[in-house]
Amino acid sequence: MHLIITDAWMAKRRAIHLSGFALMAFGLAISLSLVLVAAGLYHWVFLKGAREGWPVVGSLVRLVVRDEVAQRDRFLRENIDMMARKLGEMQAKLVQMEALGERVSGLAGLSPAEVKAPPGQGGTLVSVRSLTLEELQTTLNDLERLTNHRTDLLTVMESRLFDQKMRKMMVPTQKPVSDGSVGSPFGFRIDPFTGQTALHTGLDFQAPVGTPILAAAGGVVVVSEFHPAYGNMVEIDHGNALITRYAHASRVLVKKGDLIKRGQLIAEVGSTGRSTGPHLHFEVWVQGVPQDPQRFLNAGETLTAKAPLPATRPTVQASAQASANVPSSAEGSLQTARAPR
């Protein structure tokens, strides 16, 4: 396209050549300018009419505002209803958690009244009314307080149950030789070497040489040495002044200071020390007094952490008193058993 521009007297002229691309760009610029001017005028007129209350413009503004408010209320209501449904689900789960806490509280030694579930509710649905924001916020606050209380309570239960489990794992209730038969029990017997009455301070398990010896409970190895009477011997401290002893082993697999788990392999059956044949001599000591190991093994899973370990002490004291009526050789055997190291 060629454009020729001249003045009024045709004295000067100027020719402008526009290509197709330039002409298109020029047209788009003109159109955009017109759109911007029209939008500005419309906006100015609309705002002026809204402020001054022109009849037509004011009606349009009220319709637009009313529609926006309705959309916002509808969106808000949908969100509130969704939150209310979620709240109902949370309350149902909380009721289930309370029922679970009530069952667990007995195991943890707590009073069931502390975790008593709320009274049951129900009835026919008569009408449905959506919750307001204030009601929803109040319900959420109540639920938060109740949840925090239940969380604290369950935390206490967990702590107590864990403590009970740890105490139980530290009580020697597991058989130290799984396949061994019981030989000489705890108590007075005829000593196989002297032929006199003597106190047998442990429990013998008859088993072939090399049979695994397992820790009856978790603890720390405090002795791992050879003793003239006990032979290869291992002592494990389980805390609360409770010690187990494993004697006459052919081979010891742990050393002093090792942490031992319940059921861990610690030695192998043998016939070392003062022994007439392959067997495990197993002892349980509480506060420096020998106990009958069979009582611990019989307790098994029924033993609770609440049962104080020194409760069996009177029986041992009675045995010690009975030893006063036996010959002096038995008393010497008891003294030797109390101080093997």
C-alpha positions in Angstrom: 0.0 0.0 0.0 1.3 3.5 -0.9 0.2 6.6 0.9 1.0 10.1 -0.6 0.8 13.0 1.8 0.8 16.6 0.3 0.3 20.1 1.8 -2.5 22.5 0.8 -0.6 24.1 -2.1 0.7 20.8 -3.4 4.2 22.2 -3.0 5.4 19.3 -0.9 4.5 15.7 -1.0 5.7 12.6 0.8 5.1 9.0 -0.1 4.7 6.2 2.5 4.9 2.6 1.6 3.3 0.1 4.0 3.8 -3.6 3.6 1.2 -6.2 4.5 2.8 -6.9 7.9 3.2 -3.2 8.8 -0.4 -2.6 7.7 -1.7 -5.4 10.0 0.4 -4.2 12.9 -1.0 -0.7 12.4 -4.6 -2.0 12.4 -4.0 -4.0 15.5 -2.6 -1.0 17.3 -5.6 1.1 16.3 -8.0 -1.6 17.4 -6.3 -2.1 20.8 -6.3 1.6 21.4 -10.0 1.8 20.7 -10.7 -1.1 23.0 -8.7 0.5 25.8 -10.5 3.8 25.4 -13.9 2.1 25.3 -13.1 0.1 28.5 -11.9 3.2 30.3 -15.0 5.1 29.3 -17.2 2.2 30.4 -15.4 1.8 33.7 -15.6 5.5 34.4 -19.3 5.7 33.4 -20.1 2.6 35.4 -18.4 3.7 38.6 -19.8 7.2 38.3 -23.3 5.8 37.8 -22.9 3.4 40.8 -21.7 6.2 43.0 -24.4 8.7 42.0 -27.2 6.1 41.9 -28.2 6.3 38.2 -31.3 4.1 37.8 -30.0 1.6 35.2 -26.5 1.4 36.4 -27.5 1.1 40.1 -29.8 -1.8 39.3 -27.0 -3.6 37.4 -24.6 -3.1 40.3 -27.0 -4.5 42.8 -27.6 -7.5 40.6 -23.9 -8.1 40.2 -23.2 -7.7 43.9 -26.1 -9.9 44.9 -24.9 -12.6 42.6 -21.4 -12.5 43.9 -22.6 -12.6 47.5 -24.8 -15.6 46.7 -22.0 -17.4 45.1 -19.7 -16.7 48.1 -22.3 -17.8 50.5 -23.0 -21.0 48.5 -19.3 -21.7 48.4 -18.9 -21.0 52.2 -21.9 -23.2 53.0 -20.6 -26.1 50.9 -17.3 -25.9 52.8 -19.0 -25.7 56.2 -21.1 -28.7 55.4 -18.0 -30.7 54.3 -16.2 -29.7 57.5 -19.2 -30.7 59.5 -19.2 -34.2 57.9 -15.4 -34.5 58.6 -16.1 -33.4 62.2 -18.7 -36.2 62.5 -16.2 -38.7 61.3 -13.6 -37.5 63.8 -16.1 -37.8 66.6 -17.0 -41.3 65.6 -13.3 -42.3 65.5 -12.8 -40.6 68.9 -15.6 -42.7 70.4 -13.8 -45.8 69.0 -10.5 -44.6 70.5 -12.2 -44.1 73.9 -13.5 -47.6 73.8 -10.0 -48.9 73.0 -8.5 -46.8 75.8 -11.0 -48.3 78.3 -9.9 -51.8 77.4 -6.2 -50.9 77.5 -6.5 -49.1 80.8 -7.0 -52.3 82.6 -3.7 -53.6 81.2 -2.0 -50.4 82.2 -3.3 -50.5 85.8 -5.4 -47.4 85.4 -9.0 -47.0 86.6 -11.5 -47.5 83.8 -13.4 -44.4 85.1 -10.5 -42.2 83.8 -11.2 -43.3 80.2 -15.0 -43.9 80.5 -16.6 -43.4 77.1 -19.4 -40.8 76.9 -23.0 -42.0 77.1 -24.5 -43.4 74.0 -26.7 -41.1 71.8 -29.2 -41.8 69.1 -32.8 -41.3 67.9 -34.8 -40.6 64.8 -33.6 -37.9 62.5 -36.4 -35.2 62.6 -34.8 -32.3 60.8 -31.5 -31.2 59.3 -30.0 -27.8 60.1 -26.7 -26.7 58.8 -24.1 -25.7 61.4 -23.1 -22.0 61.7 -19.5 -21.0 61.8 -19.8 -20.3 65.6 -21.3 -23.7 66.3 -18.7 -25.4 64.2 -15.8 -23.5 65.9 -17.2 -24.4 69.3 -17.5 -28.1 68.4 -14.0 -28.1 67.0 -12.6 -26.5 70.2 -14.4 -29.1 72.4 -13.1 -31.9 70.2 -9.6 -30.5 70.4 -9.7 -30.4 74.2 -11.1 -33.9 74.4 -8.5 -35.2 71.9 -5.6 -33.7 73.8 -6.9 -35.2 77.1 -7.2 -38.7 75.4 -3.8 -38.4 73.8 -2.2 -37.6 77.2 -4.1 -40.5 78.8 -3.0 -43.0 76.1 0.5 -41.7 76.4 0.5 -42.6 80.1 -0.9 -46.0 79.2 1.8 -46.6 76.6 4.5 -45.6 79.2 3.1 -48.0 81.8 2.6 -50.9 79.4 6.2 -50.3 78.1 7.5 -50.3 81.7 5.6 -53.5 82.4 6.9 -55.1 79.3 10.5 -54.1 80.2 10.1 -55.4 83.7 8.7 -58.7 82.4 11.6 -59.1 80.0 14.0 -58.6 83.0 12.4 -61.4 85.0 14.0 -64.9 84.4 10.9 -66.8 83.3 12.3 -68.4 80.1 13.8 -71.9 80.3 17.5 -71.7 79.8 17.8 -75.1 78.1 14.9 -75.7 75.7 15.4 -79.5 75.3 16.9 -80.4 78.6 15.1 -82.4 81.3 15.0 -81.3 84.9 17.3 -83.2 87.2 18.0 -82.2 90.8 15.5 -79.6 92.0 16.2 -76.7 94.3 16.4 -77.7 98.0 18.2 -80.1 100.3 19.6 -83.3 98.8 22.3 -85.9 99.3 25.5 -84.4 98.0 26.9 -86.6 95.2 30.5 -86.1 96.3 30.2 -86.2 100.1 27.1 -88.3 100.6 25.9 -85.8 103.2 22.8 -83.6 103.2 23.5 -80.2 101.5 21.4 -77.4 100.1 21.2 -77.4 96.3 20.9 -73.7 95.5 19.8 -74.1 91.9 18.1 -76.3 89.3 19.8 -78.8 87.1 18.9 -79.4 83.4 20.2 -82.6 82.0 21.4 -82.2 78.4 24.3 -83.4 76.1 27.5 -81.4 75.9 27.2 -78.5 73.5 23.5 -78.0 74.0 22.7 -74.2 73.8 22.3 -72.3 77.0 19.9 -69.4 76.7 19.5 -66.3 78.9 16.4 -66.6 81.0 15.9 -62.8 80.8 17.6 -59.7 79.5 20.4 -58.0 81.5 24.1 -57.3 81.7 26.9 -59.9 82.1 28.6 -59.3 85.4 30.7 -62.5 85.6 32.2 -64.7 82.9 34.9 -66.8 84.3 36.0 -70.2 85.5 35.2 -71.2 89.1 36.5 -74.3 90.9 33.0 -75.4 91.9 30.9 -73.9 89.1 33.3 -74.5 86.3 32.8 -72.2 83.3 30.2 -69.8 84.8 28.1 -66.8 83.6 26.2 -64.4 85.8 23.7 -61.9 84.4 22.4 -58.9 86.4 18.8 -58.2 85.6 18.4 -55.2 87.9 16.4 -54.9 91.1 19.1 -57.0 92.9 18.2 -60.0 90.7 20.9 -62.2 89.3 20.9 -65.5 87.3 23.8 -67.9 87.2 24.7 -70.5 84.6 27.3 -73.1 85.6 29.3 -76.1 84.4 29.3 -74.8 80.8 31.7 -76.4 78.3 32.1 -73.1 76.5 31.1 -69.5 77.3 30.1 -67.2 74.4 29.7 -63.9 76.2 32.1 -61.7 78.2 31.7 -59.3 81.2 29.8 -56.1 80.3 27.8 -57.6 77.4 24.2 -56.6 77.1 22.1 -59.7 76.9 18.6 -60.1 75.4 16.0 -62.6 76.6 16.6 -66.0 74.9 20.1 -65.0 73.7 22.7 -67.8 73.3 25.3 -67.3 76.1 27.0 -70.6 76.6 26.9 -74.4 75.9 26.2 -77.2 78.3 29.2 -79.0 79.7 30.6 -80.8 82.8 33.2 -78.4 84.1 33.9 -77.7 87.8 32.3 -79.8 90.5 30.1 -81.9 88.3 29.4 -85.6 87.8 28.2 -85.3 84.2 26.9 -82.9 81.4 24.2 -80.6 82.7 23.4 -76.9 83.3 23.2 -75.7 86.9 20.9 -72.7 86.9 20.5 -70.4 89.9 18.3 -67.3 90.6 19.5 -64.9 93.3 17.4 -62.0 94.8 19.1 -59.6 97.1 21.9 -62.1 97.7 19.6 -64.9 98.6 19.1 -68.0 96.4 15.6 -68.6 95.1 13.9 -71.6 93.6 14.3 -71.1 89.8 11.3 -73.4 89.2 9.0 -70.9 90.7 10.1 -68.3 88.1 9.9 -70.7 85.2 6.4 -71.8 86.3 5.2 -68.2 86.5 5.9 -67.7 82.8 3.6 -65.3 81.1 1.4 -64.9 84.2 4.1 -63.0 86.1 3.2 -59.3 86.4 5.4 -56.3 87.0 3.4 -55.5 90.1 4.5 -58.6 91.9 7.6 -57.5 94.0 10.5 -59.8 93.5 11.5 -59.9 97.2 8.1 -61.5 97.9 9.8 -64.9 97.7 12.4 -64.0 100.3 10.5 -65.4 103.3 10.5 -68.9 101.7 14.3 -68.7 101.3 14.7 -67.5 104.8 12.6 -70.4 106.0 14.9 -72.7 104.0 17.9 -71.0 105.6 16.4 -71.5 109.1 15.8 -75.2 108.2 19.4 -75.5 107.4 20.2 -74.9 111.0 18.8 -78.4 111.7 21.1 -80.2 109.2 24.8 -81.1 109.7 27.5 -78.5 109.4 28.5 -79.8 106.0 25.2 -78.5 104.6 25.9 -75.1 106.1 29.3 -75.1 104.5 27.8 -75.9 101.1 25.4 -73.0 101.5 28.2 -70.6 102.4 30.1 -71.8 99.4 27.1 -71.2 97.1 26.5 -67.7 98.4 30.1 -66.6 97.7 31.4 -68.4 94.6 33.7 -65.6 93.6 
